[in-house]
Amino acid sequence: MKRRQLTAMAMTALMLTGALGVQTVHAEEKTQINLWHYFSTEGSSEKLQGYVDEFNAQSETTEVKVTVLPFADFKKQLTVGAAASALPDLAMLDNCDTVSYAAMGILEDVTEEVQQWESYKKYFPEILATCTYEDKVYGMPLESNNLEIIYNKDIFDELGVDYPTSDWTFEDLVETAKATTTDKYKGFAVSGIQSEESTYQFLPFFWTAGGETMQLDSEAGKTALSLWTDMVNEGYMPKDCLSWTQAELASQFKSGNIAMHVMGCWNITPYKDNGVNFGVVEIPSVTEGGEKATVYGGENLCVIAGKNTENALEFLEWMQDYERISEWDASIDHFTASEEAMKDERFQTEEMKPFIDMVPNSRARDVVTYWPSVSEGYQQAIQEALSGQQSVEQALKDGQAMIDAAKE
């Protein structure tokens, strides 16, 4: 009897060991997928990693590994990775670049899956368009932003200048820049570097002036580019901004060197953390009561073709839960581009509200595969005019020639 009991106990132990072994093998068999992104700031990178850790802990099938790459090298690394068959499973892409990669065949068509998700049905069409190429979907929005003008209240108070208001005009902007320009301060600044950043910063002024994206050499182009060029020539805007990235522009503002600058909502918390006393106001209109426009920015999370699609979609869908993604967006001073977010109190703070209020007037950069070349035309025009190499008229013609060549 005792022997039978021992035998039974031994068999039970073996069964338990086997069961535990199965569980261990199951855990080891979780498919590892790689996610590339370029959020290099400590706060945003850590927050995204926190979501990844949470997902990994609850998923029985998928383990996400994150690689952070420098923004300046990100596109190059994707191109090199494609040539070497060394791409990740998921990649965070600037929303204006998504269709270019889709056209290159780098991204996976996930239309059938994502169009069933509730999140897909709630996003604004212009944001979804940035994920879409030839009616096929290749990813989902991760966060959205737009541009407004952020100003230093302490500089305005010191100089006795009234704060700008939402009904101001291009002329008011120039007068305010003049009033806040001294030996210590420049009144206004932008990121004019020869990269996508200057195109992104210029488009709100161009569109507000009535511009059509593919027709830079127009009255709207002349109005918008003259606005910037005249302020450089008058000394209200530093010519150095031709080499400033948006990060460098933000650094100049935090240092108290400029009174007003074009910037996105993502710098709200960094400015607060640095003790900057600032306000936010919409991009001005050309004339009082005129139309206004600003530009959508942000990133899409895209699935790479020929990789672990099912596992990548598992993480993508998990991240798209509204409570989760809106929490993520709010934590990094972005917003979720849906009707839900427009009513969400987390996005109704004093600093975020001007960005949210302009969502109905926000436009995505044109969703065309040759957008990078179009953008180069804008960059060339901005560089030539603001540096004084060419007149505004000639700079616009030179930029237009590049845009026309891109469309051919």
ZAKOLLO-472269 format. One line per field, with one value per residue (C-alpha): y negated, x negated, z; residue in three letters. Coordinates in Angstrom, 2 decimals, always signed. Example, Ala and Ser with C-alpha at 12.3 -4.5 7.8 and 13.67 -1.06 7.14 Angstrom:
// residues 2
Y = +4.50, +1.06
X = -12.30, -13.67
Z = +7.80, +7.14
selum = Ala, Ser
END
This chain:
// residues 408
Y = +0.00, -2.33, -1.44, -2.21, -5.55, -6.42, -5.43, -7.59, -10.47, -10.06, -10.02, -13.11, -14.85, -13.93, -15.24, -18.50, -18.78, -18.13, -20.71, -23.25, -22.32, -22.96, -26.36, -27.21, -26.15, -28.16, -31.28, -30.71, -30.24, -33.74, -35.33, -38.24, -41.23, -44.38, -47.95, -50.87, -54.45, -57.75, -59.20, -59.95, -62.19, -60.39, -60.97, -59.87, -56.92, -55.64, -56.07, -54.11, -51.41, -51.25, -50.40, -47.80, -46.19, -46.16, -44.52, -41.92, -40.97, -40.21, -38.72, -34.93, -34.97, -38.10, -39.81, -43.31, -44.49, -48.21, -49.87, -53.65, -55.28, -58.92, -60.86, -62.12, -58.53, -56.89, -57.03, -55.94, -52.96, -51.90, -52.10, -50.17, -47.65, -47.09, -46.42, -44.01, -42.33, -43.55, -45.54, -45.49, -44.21, -47.61, -51.08, -54.50, -56.80, -60.52, -60.62, -62.50, -59.68, -56.70, -56.50, -56.74, -53.60, -51.90, -52.62, -51.14, -47.88, -48.10, -48.12, -45.42, -45.87, -45.51, -46.96, -43.95, -43.75, -47.39, -48.50, -46.26, -48.08, -50.68, -53.02, -53.07, -54.16, -57.10, -58.81, -61.93, -61.07, -63.34, -61.48, -58.07, -59.24, -59.49, -55.72, -54.93, -54.34, -53.36, -52.64, -50.21, -50.78, -50.21, -51.29, -53.39, -56.81, -56.77, -60.44, -63.74, -67.37, -70.69, -74.03, -77.33, -80.31, -80.12, -83.35, -84.31, -86.23, -87.57, -89.27, -90.79, -92.01, -93.43, -95.41, -96.41, -94.70, -93.24, -89.48, -88.35, -87.26, -84.77, -87.52, -88.82, -89.10, -88.78, -92.55, -92.26, -89.52, -91.81, -94.72, -92.49, -91.06, -94.60, -95.64, -92.67, -92.97, -94.59, -94.18, -91.19, -89.56, -88.69, -89.12, -86.02, -82.84, -79.66, -76.50, -77.32, -74.46, -72.68, -69.70, -68.65, -70.80, -74.12, -72.92, -71.85, -75.26, -77.22, -75.44, -76.99, -80.48, -79.40, -77.61, -80.47, -82.81, -80.59, -78.47, -75.14, -72.84, -72.00, -75.65, -77.34, -80.00, -81.87, -84.98, -82.92, -81.81, -85.40, -86.56, -83.86, -83.85, -87.66, -87.65, -85.59, -87.26, -90.78, -89.97, -88.64, -91.72, -94.03, -92.19, -90.94, -87.31, -85.87, -84.73, -81.98, -80.21, -78.95, -76.33, -75.69, -72.43, -72.57, -71.25, -74.08, -76.58, -75.29, -75.61, -79.25, -79.91, -78.18, -80.30, -83.46, -84.70, -85.01, -86.40, -84.30, -81.18, -78.60, -75.37, -72.26, -71.08, -68.53, -71.19, -72.14, -70.04, -70.76, -74.49, -74.14, -72.05, -74.78, -77.45, -79.29, -81.56, -81.12, -81.46, -79.85, -81.60, -80.46, -81.18, -84.62, -85.17, -87.34, -89.82, -90.36, -87.64, -85.71, -81.98, -80.21, -76.93, -74.83, -71.53, -68.08, -66.40, -63.19, -59.61, -56.43, -52.98, -50.80, -47.07, -45.96, -43.65, -40.00, -39.95, -38.69, -40.43, -38.71, -39.51, -43.08, -43.57, -42.19, -44.97, -47.60, -46.79, -46.66, -50.10, -51.53, -51.16, -54.75, -54.93, -53.64, -55.67, -58.89, -58.44, -57.99, -61.02, -63.26, -62.16, -63.39, -66.57, -65.25, -64.52, -61.69, -62.90, -61.78, -63.32, -61.60, -63.49, -66.84, -66.46, -64.86, -67.11, -65.94, -67.87, -70.99, -72.52, -76.20, -75.37, -72.54, -74.13, -76.45, -73.40, -71.42, -74.35, -74.45, -70.76, -71.55, -73.87, -71.40, -69.79, -66.87, -67.33, -66.04, -62.24, -61.56, -59.18, -61.97, -64.22, -64.29, -65.86, -68.37, -69.32, -69.93, -72.57, -74.41, -74.08, -75.49, -78.50, -79.23, -78.95, -81.19, -83.92, -84.15, -84.04, -86.78, -84.58, -85.22, -87.52, -86.08, -85.87, -83.94, -81.69, -80.72, -79.95, -77.80, -75.93, -75.46, -73.96, -71.28, -70.57, -70.28, -67.89, -65.77, -65.38, -64.13
X = +0.00, -2.75, -4.59, -1.46, -1.12, -4.74, -4.32, -1.20, -3.01, -5.92, -3.62, -1.83, -5.19, -6.17, -2.86, -3.31, -6.87, -5.62, -2.88, -5.34, -7.66, -4.90, -4.25, -7.94, -8.22, -5.08, -6.61, -9.83, -7.86, -6.40, -7.25, -9.63, -8.91, -10.95, -9.64, -11.76, -11.06, -12.91, -11.47, -14.82, -13.77, -13.90, -10.25, -8.66, -10.98, -10.41, -6.64, -6.45, -8.64, -6.21, -3.36, -5.49, -6.32, -2.64, -1.73, -4.49, -3.33, +0.22, -0.38, -0.67, -1.99, -4.05, -7.10, -7.90, -11.51, -12.16, -15.03, -15.44, -17.24, -18.27, -15.66, -18.33, -19.32, -15.91, -15.03, -18.54, -18.32, -14.99, -16.47, -19.57, -17.44, -15.25, -18.28, -19.74, -16.43, -16.97, -13.83, -11.76, -8.19, -6.77, -8.13, -7.06, -6.96, -6.40, -2.89, -4.00, -6.44, -4.12, -2.81, -6.32, -7.34, -4.07, -4.76, -8.25, -6.68, -8.21, -4.87, -2.24, +1.32, +3.42, +6.66, +8.85, +7.82, +7.72, +10.93, +12.80, +11.40, +13.50, +10.49, +10.23, +13.85, +13.35, +10.25, +10.64, +10.37, +7.36, +5.36, +6.37, +5.39, +1.77, +1.83, +3.46, +1.99, +4.11, +7.05, +5.03, +4.11, +0.57, +0.68, +2.53, +2.00, -0.07, +0.22, +1.13, +0.10, +0.34, -1.45, -0.54, -2.53, -3.93, -5.06, -7.03, -4.73, -7.61, -9.19, -5.85, -5.32, -8.83, -8.35, -4.76, -3.43, +0.10, +0.36, +1.48, +5.10, +6.82, +8.18, +4.74, +3.47, +0.17, -0.26, +0.32, -2.32, -4.88, -4.02, -4.22, -7.55, -8.84, -7.64, -9.35, -12.68, -15.44, -19.16, -18.29, -15.46, -14.30, -10.57, -9.83, -11.53, -10.90, -12.76, -14.07, -16.55, -16.75, -14.68, -11.04, -10.87, -10.93, -8.27, -6.14, -6.52, -5.86, -2.71, -0.32, -1.19, -1.02, +2.31, +3.73, +2.82, +4.95, +2.18, +2.57, -0.26, -1.53, -1.44, -4.11, -4.81, -1.56, -0.22, +0.20, -3.43, -4.53, -2.45, -3.72, -7.37, -7.50, -6.14, -9.09, -11.69, -10.66, -10.96, -14.49, -15.42, -14.01, -15.90, -12.79, -13.66, -17.20, -18.80, -20.40, -17.04, -17.94, -20.04, -17.75, -15.91, -12.67, -14.59, -17.11, -14.29, -12.73, -16.10, -16.38, -12.90, -13.65, -16.80, -14.70, -16.21, -13.02, -9.59, -7.47, -8.02, -6.13, -5.95, -3.89, -2.11, -4.82, -6.87, -4.23, -5.66, -9.35, -8.61, -6.75, -9.56, -12.03, -9.94, -9.01, -5.97, -4.31, -1.05, +0.28, +2.15, +3.39, +1.54, +2.81, +5.05, +4.05, +6.85, +9.07, +11.68, +10.06, +9.55, +6.84, +5.07, +2.48, +0.78, +1.18, -1.96, -2.52, -3.49, -1.92, -2.79, -3.17, -3.49, -6.48, -5.83, -6.79, -7.42, -5.39, -2.21, +0.19, -1.96, -2.55, +1.20, +1.77, -0.36, +1.03, +4.64, +3.84, +2.23, +5.22, +7.63, +8.88, +8.19, +4.69, +3.69, +5.27, +3.42, +0.20, +0.90, +1.77, -1.35, -3.61, -1.60, +0.00, +3.65, +5.70, +7.29, +10.86, +14.13, +13.68, +10.46, +11.99, +14.31, +11.74, +10.90, +7.29, +6.88, +8.70, +5.89, +5.06, +1.98, +3.44, +6.81, +5.55, +4.11, +7.33, +9.49, +7.61, +8.11, +11.04, +8.65, +5.75, +4.61, +2.29, -0.56, +0.43, +0.54, -1.56, -4.47, -6.75, -6.13, -9.82, -10.74, -7.86, -9.10, -12.58, -11.09, -9.68, -12.96, -14.92, -12.63, -12.84, -16.64, -17.09, -14.71, -15.60, -19.35, -19.03, -20.49, -17.42, -14.43, -11.19, -9.87, -12.88, -13.01, -9.39, -10.12, -13.10, -11.05, -8.21, -10.56, -11.54, -7.88, -6.97, -9.87, -8.72, -5.24, -6.52
Z = +0.00, +0.94, -2.28, -4.34, -2.53, -3.25, -6.87, -7.17, -5.52, -7.89, -10.90, -9.60, -9.15, -12.70, -14.00, -12.11, -13.38, -16.87, -16.50, -15.20, -18.01, -20.54, -18.97, -19.08, -22.70, -23.48, -21.95, -23.86, -27.07, -26.95, -30.28, -29.88, -32.09, -32.48, -32.35, -33.55, -32.49, -32.15, -28.92, -27.35, -24.47, -21.16, -20.26, -23.53, -24.03, -20.49, -20.76, -24.00, -22.49, -19.58, -21.93, -23.66, -20.30, -19.37, -22.67, -22.36, -18.88, -20.00, -23.45, -23.68, -27.23, -27.89, -26.39, -27.67, -27.67, -28.18, -30.03, -29.82, -32.75, -33.23, -35.21, -37.63, -38.50, -38.41, -42.11, -43.07, -40.73, -42.26, -45.75, -44.72, -42.85, -45.90, -48.09, -45.53, -44.62, -41.07, -40.38, -37.17, -36.94, -35.99, -36.73, -35.60, -38.64, -39.06, -40.47, -43.60, -44.47, -44.07, -47.63, -49.06, -47.18, -48.13, -51.80, -51.41, -50.21, -46.74, -44.90, -44.44, -45.68, -42.50, -43.88, -43.21, -39.56, -38.43, -40.15, -37.71, -34.68, -32.85, -32.70, -36.50, -36.80, -34.43, -35.85, -37.97, -41.70, -42.31, -39.68, -41.03, -44.51, -43.36, -42.71, -46.05, -49.50, -52.52, -50.20, -48.09, -44.45, -43.20, -39.56, -37.01, -35.43, -32.27, -31.35, -33.00, -32.61, -34.39, -34.32, -32.67, -31.38, -27.86, -26.22, -23.11, -20.77, -18.68, -21.71, -22.67, -19.10, -18.86, -22.08, -21.37, -24.48, -24.56, -24.97, -28.44, -28.77, -31.05, -33.34, -34.36, -37.93, -39.82, -39.42, -35.67, -35.51, -37.17, -34.87, -31.81, -32.97, -33.42, -29.95, -28.30, -30.13, -28.05, -27.52, -25.32, -27.24, -30.73, -31.11, -33.18, -34.39, -36.35, -37.22, -40.69, -41.06, -44.41, -43.33, -42.99, -39.85, -41.75, -44.21, -41.27, -39.62, -42.82, -43.98, -41.39, -42.67, -46.30, -45.92, -43.83, -46.70, -48.98, -50.45, -52.22, -51.25, -54.73, -55.86, -53.76, -56.38, -55.79, -54.07, -50.92, -51.15, -51.59, -48.61, -46.26, -47.31, -47.32, -43.77, -42.55, -44.78, -43.82, -40.13, -40.68, -42.69, -40.02, -37.29, -35.50, -36.32, -36.08, -39.32, -37.24, -37.23, -40.73, -38.95, -35.96, -35.57, -33.61, -30.60, -30.92, -31.35, -28.13, -26.38, -27.45, -26.08, -22.76, -22.48, -22.71, -25.98, -28.01, -27.16, -29.54, -31.61, -33.63, -31.68, -31.06, -27.95, -27.15, -25.36, -22.78, -19.96, -20.74, -20.64, -17.36, -15.90, -16.86, -15.15, -18.36, -17.90, -21.28, -23.14, -26.32, -29.12, -32.52, -35.76, -36.88, -39.88, -42.85, -42.20, -39.17, -38.97, -41.82, -42.14, -40.16, -40.65, -38.94, -39.67, -38.21, -37.02, -35.15, -35.66, -36.98, -35.68, -38.77, -39.39, -41.44, -44.38, -44.22, -40.50, -37.52, -38.62, -36.22, -33.20, -34.34, -34.74, -31.25, -29.75, -32.11, -31.21, -27.49, -27.69, -29.60, -26.69, -26.20, -22.47, -23.01, -26.06, -24.78, -21.49, -23.48, -25.67, -22.73, -20.86, -23.69, -24.47, -27.65, -28.38, -29.85, -33.09, -32.41, -31.24, -27.88, -27.25, -28.16, -25.15, -22.86, -19.90, -19.98, -23.24, -22.00, -19.94, -20.40, -22.44, -24.54, -25.32, -28.12, -29.89, -29.44, -30.55, -33.86, -34.63, -36.99, -38.87, -38.92, -42.15, -42.75, -45.17, -48.59, -48.61, -51.70, -52.18, -53.40, -50.38, -49.31, -52.66, -52.42, -48.97, -50.37, -52.66, -49.63, -47.78, -50.70, -51.00, -47.27, -47.27, -50.31, -49.18, -45.50, -46.20, -48.81, -51.55, -53.70, -53.73, -52.39, -55.95, -57.26, -54.20, -54.81, -58.46, -57.51, -54.93, -57.40, -59.97, -57.44, -56.63, -60.30, -60.87, -57.93, -59.42, -62.80
selum = Met, Lys, Arg, Arg, Gln, Leu, Thr, Ala, Met, Ala, Met, Thr, Ala, Leu, Met, Leu, Thr, Gly, Ala, Leu, Gly, Val, Gln, Thr, Val, His, Ala, Glu, Glu, Lys, Thr, Gln, Ile, Asn, Leu, Trp, His, Tyr, Phe, Ser, Thr, Glu, Gly, Ser, Ser, Glu, Lys, Leu, Gln, Gly, Tyr, Val, Asp, Glu, Phe, Asn, Ala, Gln, Ser, Glu, Thr, Thr, Glu, Val, Lys, Val, Thr, Val, Leu, Pro, Phe, Ala, Asp, Phe, Lys, Lys, Gln, Leu, Thr, Val, Gly, Ala, Ala, Ala, Ser, Ala, Leu, Pro, Asp, Leu, Ala, Met, Leu, Asp, Asn, Cys, Asp, Thr, Val, Ser, Tyr, Ala, Ala, Met, Gly, Ile, Leu, Glu, Asp, Val, Thr, Glu, Glu, Val, Gln, Gln, Trp, Glu, Ser, Tyr, Lys, Lys, Tyr, Phe, Pro, Glu, Ile, Leu, Ala, Thr, Cys, Thr, Tyr, Glu, Asp, Lys, Val, Tyr, Gly, Met, Pro, Leu, Glu, Ser, Asn, Asn, Leu, Glu, Ile, Ile, Tyr, Asn, Lys, Asp, Ile, Phe, Asp, Glu, Leu, Gly, Val, Asp, Tyr, Pro, Thr, Ser, Asp, Trp, Thr, Phe, Glu, Asp, Leu, Val, Glu, Thr, Ala, Lys, Ala, Thr, Thr, Thr, Asp, Lys, Tyr, Lys, Gly, Phe, Ala, Val, Ser, Gly, Ile, Gln, Ser, Glu, Glu, Ser, Thr, Tyr, Gln, Phe, Leu, Pro, Phe, Phe, Trp, Thr, Ala, Gly, Gly, Glu, Thr, Met, Gln, Leu, Asp, Ser, Glu, Ala, Gly, Lys, Thr, Ala, Leu, Ser, Leu, Trp, Thr, Asp, Met, Val, Asn, Glu, Gly, Tyr, Met, Pro, Lys, Asp, Cys, Leu, Ser, Trp, Thr, Gln, Ala, Glu, Leu, Ala, Ser, Gln, Phe, Lys, Ser, Gly, Asn, Ile, Ala, Met, His, Val, Met, Gly, Cys, Trp, Asn, Ile, Thr, Pro, Tyr, Lys, Asp, Asn, Gly, Val, Asn, Phe, Gly, Val, Val, Glu, Ile, Pro, Ser, Val, Thr, Glu, Gly, Gly, Glu, Lys, Ala, Thr, Val, Tyr, Gly, Gly, Glu, Asn, Leu, Cys, Val, Ile, Ala, Gly, Lys, Asn, Thr, Glu, Asn, Ala, Leu, Glu, Phe, Leu, Glu, Trp, Met, Gln, Asp, Tyr, Glu, Arg, Ile, Ser, Glu, Trp, Asp, Ala, Ser, Ile, Asp, His, Phe, Thr, Ala, Ser, Glu, Glu, Ala, Met, Lys, Asp, Glu, Arg, Phe, Gln, Thr, Glu, Glu, Met, Lys, Pro, Phe, Ile, Asp, Met, Val, Pro, Asn, Ser, Arg, Ala, Arg, Asp, Val, Val, Thr, Tyr, Trp, Pro, Ser, Val, Ser, Glu, Gly, Tyr, Gln, Gln, Ala, Ile, Gln, Glu, Ala, Leu, Ser, Gly, Gln, Gln, Ser, Val, Glu, Gln, Ala, Leu, Lys, Asp, Gly, Gln, Ala, Met, Ile, Asp, Ala, Ala, Lys, Glu
END
